[in-house]
Amino acid sequence: MPDISHPVYFLRIARSIDRTLNDLPEAEHLRRGDDISPAIQSMVSDIAYYLIEISEELATSNRHEAEIPSAHSHAERSGTAALTRCAAPLGTALAHLGQVVERLGFLHENIRHSSTKRTAAPDDVRHVLQEHLDHTGTTLRTAAQRLRDHAAQLSHAPSVSTTTAPTHPVAPPAAANPREDADQHPCPAQERDSWIAISSAS
């Protein structure tokens, strides 16, 4: 089970959300006839994965509390609660991406591309798409900031050592286009497998 009472846990998730945010496309790409649906698909997958992990952590914590009332300390219960507070902005981000997917479906149905040229999306559609993409970015930043705020609180708590790494750090989900050196960050697929293994073990 991850050390949910340690600030590093929350900082790592926040950095994972940052990497997801870095893959957020812009509607302006549609002016060139580019296809942004693969980037949207990757973001939907990542954000949904965060929500799954949050809900699983809550369910696991509740189950352990029911089995052994003294299983978790107040710090651990507070950590679980802090984690759930970024669920709402993540869900809002998914809702806005759902609007993006719907409008991309409209374009897919109504705009025909030749084998040599892609047709630009209409300006009004691009404008609406960009609004939803902007809202997605805002809510993801909110989720990451809430995690960082809780990490800062833990760092200033007398009983928490900021120099000790958690026993089971959380790894981020797979990213569509990794931007960081492979030596510094493990393969995204390996990171996700590690995170799944940690959750399964708990």
Helices and strands as residue ranges (DSSP letters): H 7-22, G 27-32, H 37-67, H 74-84, H 87-110, H 123-156, H 188-201
